[in-house]
Amino acid sequence: MKIIYLNHQQPAEGFSSCVATLGFFDGVHRGHQFLMHHVIEEAQSLGLPSMVITLDCHPRQVLHSDYQPELLTTLDAKLQLIEKTGVDIVVVLHFDETLARLSAREFMAGVLKDQLNVSKLVIGYDNRFGHNRAEGFDDYVRYGQELGIQVIQSHPYEYKGIQVSSSVVRAFLKEGEVDLANSCLGYAYTLTGKVVDGFKQGRELGYPTANLDTEDSGQLIPACGVYATQVKVGESDKWLPAMTDIGTRPTFGDFQRTIETYIFNFHSDIYGCPLALSFVHRIRAEKKFDNVTLLVEQLKEDERMVEELFRKNHANE
């Protein structure tokens, strides 16, 4: 897959004719994958390359300075997921205020036609683009006819009775329903960040944890609670079984929310290392205990449940 980073004000680069779709594609969930496979099929039927056009940041981050994103994927993770669909080309379009002011027709003429040479555009069933997203599919079809771009619309995608969307995935994660979120995504929801110093209370309890800082990623943090998770440390490709607590450590008083992961049978010093944290199942909600002894007893039970879950999953593979 070829990745092209493009400023909409750059001169045209002589792209060959292609079939494309466009969107932010946060999470690259099953609905997005369905749309991209539709693009690939259309492109193959015409003997043309397939293209996905996405943005380098969320539009609201540019239009509203106080907007705090709750992303499902970083840009790098999004590109890796798009590559798995088999698309030929991904264009990462720089989003700024100038691009935001373009009408749909101006965008189709200046970017899709003149810069990227799109001959066929496959639109997601609920996708709108252009200034203030003021126009809809019928307008895109009309502009396409004027510009020589055939515009067609894809269908909604349902998985096990759920109409999949990024908003639905976010809602599941905020409720701690990582199993349902993962079903919609088609993979396990994964946070990325760096291991930083924590309060080291887990070490005193016999559960030394890696404290994950995800601030730079802008990703959504699932609901507070204890989760069965898997981690990848640094550049390793190996997933390690783990148990993660998201919460404010209420037994010790109210603190800022942390993401603390106990990696099974792991003893290396990983402070400062990048970490990928993949969510498998929520074991329980956050709970305040009357004393530390009761907390440790619960942690032992949590550990037993997580290990049993991984044993069952391994047996079913």
C-alpha positions in Angstrom: 0.0 0.0 0.0 1.3 3.4 -1.0 0.8 6.2 1.6 0.8 9.8 0.3 0.7 12.9 2.6 -0.9 15.7 0.8 -1.6 19.4 1.3 -4.6 20.4 -0.6 -2.8 23.5 -1.8 0.0 21.5 -3.4 0.2 21.3 -7.2 -1.2 18.1 -8.8 1.2 15.2 -8.9 0.0 13.3 -11.9 -2.1 10.6 -10.3 -3.6 8.0 -12.5 -7.3 7.6 -12.7 -8.7 5.8 -9.6 -11.7 4.7 -7.5 -11.8 6.4 -4.1 -13.7 6.9 -0.9 -13.1 9.6 1.7 -13.7 10.0 5.4 -12.0 10.3 8.8 -12.4 6.6 9.4 -11.8 6.6 13.1 -11.3 3.1 14.3 -11.5 1.5 10.8 -14.3 -0.6 12.1 -16.3 -3.3 10.3 -18.4 -0.7 8.6 -15.4 1.2 7.3 -13.8 -2.1 6.2 -17.1 -3.0 4.3 -16.9 0.4 2.5 -13.2 -0.1 1.6 -13.8 -3.5 0.2 -16.6 -2.0 -1.9 -14.1 0.5 -3.3 -11.6 -2.3 -4.0 -14.3 -4.3 -5.9 -15.3 -1.3 -8.0 -11.7 -0.5 -8.8 -10.9 -4.0 -9.8 -13.9 -4.2 -12.1 -12.6 -1.1 -13.9 -8.9 -2.1 -13.8 -8.1 1.0 -11.7 -6.2 1.5 -8.4 -8.3 1.8 -5.2 -7.8 4.8 -3.0 -8.8 5.8 0.6 -8.6 9.6 1.4 -8.5 10.4 5.1 -7.4 13.4 7.2 -4.4 13.9 9.4 -6.4 15.1 12.4 -10.1 15.4 13.5 -11.7 18.4 11.9 -13.1 19.6 15.2 -9.5 19.9 16.5 -8.9 22.6 13.9 -12.4 24.3 14.1 -12.7 24.3 17.9 -9.5 24.9 19.8 -11.0 23.5 23.1 -12.1 20.2 21.5 -10.8 17.2 23.3 -10.8 14.2 20.9 -11.9 10.7 22.0 -10.3 8.9 19.1 -10.5 5.1 18.6 -7.2 5.1 16.7 -4.1 7.1 16.3 -3.2 8.1 12.7 -0.4 5.4 12.5 -2.8 2.7 13.8 -5.5 3.8 11.4 -3.1 3.5 8.4 -2.0 0.0 9.6 -5.7 -1.1 9.7 -6.5 0.4 6.3 -3.5 -1.5 4.8 -5.1 -4.7 6.0 -8.1 -4.1 3.8 -5.9 -4.4 0.7 -6.4 -0.8 -0.6 -3.8 0.3 -3.1 -3.3 3.9 -2.0 -4.0 6.0 1.1 -3.9 9.8 0.9 -3.6 11.5 4.2 -5.0 15.0 3.5 -3.8 17.9 5.7 -6.9 19.5 7.3 -6.8 23.2 8.1 -9.1 26.2 8.1 -8.7 26.8 4.4 -9.8 23.2 3.5 -12.7 23.6 6.0 -14.0 26.6 4.0 -14.2 24.7 0.7 -17.7 23.9 -0.5 -18.4 20.3 -1.5 -18.1 21.3 -5.2 -14.8 23.2 -4.7 -13.4 20.2 -2.8 -14.5 17.8 -5.5 -13.1 20.0 -8.3 -9.8 21.1 -6.7 -8.8 18.0 -4.7 -10.7 15.0 -6.0 -10.5 15.8 -9.7 -7.5 18.1 -10.2 -5.1 16.7 -7.6 -6.1 13.1 -7.2 -7.8 12.3 -10.6 -10.7 10.4 -9.0 -13.0 9.0 -11.7 -15.3 7.2 -9.4 -16.2 8.1 -5.8 -17.9 5.7 -3.4 -19.6 7.6 -0.5 -20.4 6.1 2.8 -24.2 6.0 3.5 -24.0 8.8 6.1 -20.9 10.7 5.0 -21.1 14.4 4.3 -18.3 16.7 3.4 -17.7 20.3 2.3 -18.1 23.5 4.3 -20.5 23.0 7.3 -21.4 19.6 5.7 -24.3 21.6 4.2 -24.9 19.4 1.1 -25.8 15.8 0.6 -25.5 12.8 -1.7 -27.7 14.2 -4.5 -25.5 17.3 -4.6 -22.4 15.2 -4.9 -23.9 13.2 -7.7 -24.7 16.4 -9.6 -21.3 18.0 -9.1 -19.7 14.7 -10.1 -21.6 14.7 -13.4 -20.3 18.2 -14.1 -16.7 17.2 -13.2 -16.6 13.8 -14.8 -16.6 11.9 -11.4 -19.2 9.1 -11.1 -20.6 9.1 -7.5 -22.2 6.1 -5.9 -23.3 5.4 -2.4 -22.5 2.4 -0.2 -24.9 0.8 2.2 -25.1 0.7 6.0 -23.3 -2.2 7.5 -24.8 -4.4 10.3 -23.0 -6.9 12.4 -25.0 -9.2 14.5 -27.9 -6.8 14.4 -25.8 -3.7 15.3 -25.5 -0.9 12.7 -21.8 -0.3 13.1 -20.4 3.2 13.5 -17.6 4.9 15.4 -20.2 6.5 17.7 -21.6 3.1 18.6 -18.1 1.8 19.3 -17.4 4.8 21.6 -20.7 4.3 23.4 -19.8 0.6 24.1 -16.4 1.5 25.4 -17.7 4.3 27.7 -20.0 1.6 29.2 -17.1 -0.9 29.6 -18.7 -3.2 27.0 -15.4 -4.0 25.3 -16.7 -7.3 24.0 -19.3 -5.5 22.0 -16.9 -2.8 20.9 -14.4 -5.4 19.7 -17.2 -7.2 17.8 -18.0 -3.9 15.9 -14.3 -3.1 15.3 -13.3 -6.6 14.2 -10.3 -6.5 16.4 -9.5 -5.8 20.1 -9.6 -2.1 21.1 -6.1 -0.9 21.7 -4.7 2.1 23.6 -1.1 3.3 22.9 1.1 5.4 25.1 4.2 5.5 27.2 4.9 3.8 30.6 5.4 6.5 33.2 6.0 6.6 37.0 3.0 6.0 39.1 2.2 5.8 42.8 3.8 2.4 43.1 1.0 1.2 45.4 0.6 -1.9 43.3 4.1 -3.0 44.0 3.5 -2.8 47.7 0.4 -5.0 47.2 2.3 -7.6 45.2 1.0 -6.4 41.9 3.6 -4.1 40.3 2.0 -2.2 37.4 2.9 -0.3 34.3 1.2 3.1 34.4 0.2 4.1 30.9 0.1 7.7 29.8 -2.2 8.1 26.7 -2.5 11.9 26.7 -0.6 12.4 23.4 -2.7 9.8 21.6 -6.0 11.6 22.3 -7.7 8.2 22.5 -10.9 7.3 24.3 -10.3 5.5 27.6 -12.8 2.8 28.4 -15.0 2.9 31.5 -13.4 2.5 34.9 -13.0 -1.1 36.0 -10.7 -4.2 35.9 -10.1 -5.7 32.5 -8.4 -8.8 31.0 -5.9 -7.3 28.6 -2.8 -8.0 26.4 0.2 -5.8 26.0 3.0 -5.3 23.6 6.1 -3.6 25.0 8.4 -1.4 22.8 9.1 -2.9 19.4 8.2 -6.4 20.4 5.5 -8.2 18.3 4.6 -10.5 21.2 1.4 -10.0 23.0 1.6 -10.7 26.8 -1.3 -11.5 29.1 -2.1 -8.9 31.6 -4.7 -7.4 34.0 -5.5 -3.7 33.8 -7.2 -1.4 36.3 -8.7 1.9 35.0 -9.8 4.1 37.9 -9.1 6.6 40.6 -7.9 4.1 43.3 -10.9 4.9 45.6 -9.6 2.6 48.4 -6.7 5.1 48.9 -8.8 8.2 48.3 -9.9 10.0 45.2 -7.2 10.6 42.7 -6.8 11.4 39.0 -7.8 8.5 36.8 -5.0 6.2 35.9 -4.5 3.1 33.6 -2.4 0.6 35.5 -1.5 -2.8 34.0 -0.1 -5.8 35.8 1.7 -8.0 33.2 1.8 -11.7 34.2 5.2 -13.2 34.8 7.0 -10.1 33.7 9.8 -8.4 35.6 11.6 -6.0 33.2 12.0 -2.3 33.8 9.9 -0.7 31.1 9.6 2.9 32.4 9.7 5.3 29.4 8.9 2.5 26.9 6.0 2.7 24.4 3.2 0.2 25.2 0.2 -1.1 23.3 -2.7 -2.1 25.6 -5.4 -4.3 24.0 -8.7 -4.9 25.8 -10.2 -8.4 25.9 -12.9 -8.4 28.5 -14.2 -6.4 31.5 -14.0 -8.4 34.7 -15.7 -6.0 37.1 -16.5 -2.3 37.8 -14.4 -0.1 40.0 -15.0 -0.7 43.7 -13.9 1.0 47.0 -12.8 -1.5 49.7 -12.9 -0.9 53.4 -9.2 -1.9 53.8 -6.2 -3.0 51.8 -6.5 -6.7 52.9 -9.9 -6.9 51.2 -8.5 -5.2 48.1 -5.7 -7.7 47.8 -8.1 -10.6 48.2 -10.2 -9.1 45.3 -7.1 -8.6 43.2 -6.2 -12.3 43.6 -9.7 -13.3 42.5 -9.5 -10.9 39.5 -6.1 -12.5 38.6 -7.7 -15.9 38.8 -10.6 -14.9 36.5 -8.3 -13.3 34.0 -6.1 -16.3 33.8 -9.1 -18.6 33.4 -10.4 -16.4 30.6 -7.1 -16.7 28.7 -7.0 -20.4 29.3 -10.5 -20.8 27.7 -9.6 -18.5 24.8 -6.4 -20.5 24.2 -8.3 -23.8 24.3 -10.8 -22.5 21.8 -8.2 -21.3 19.2 
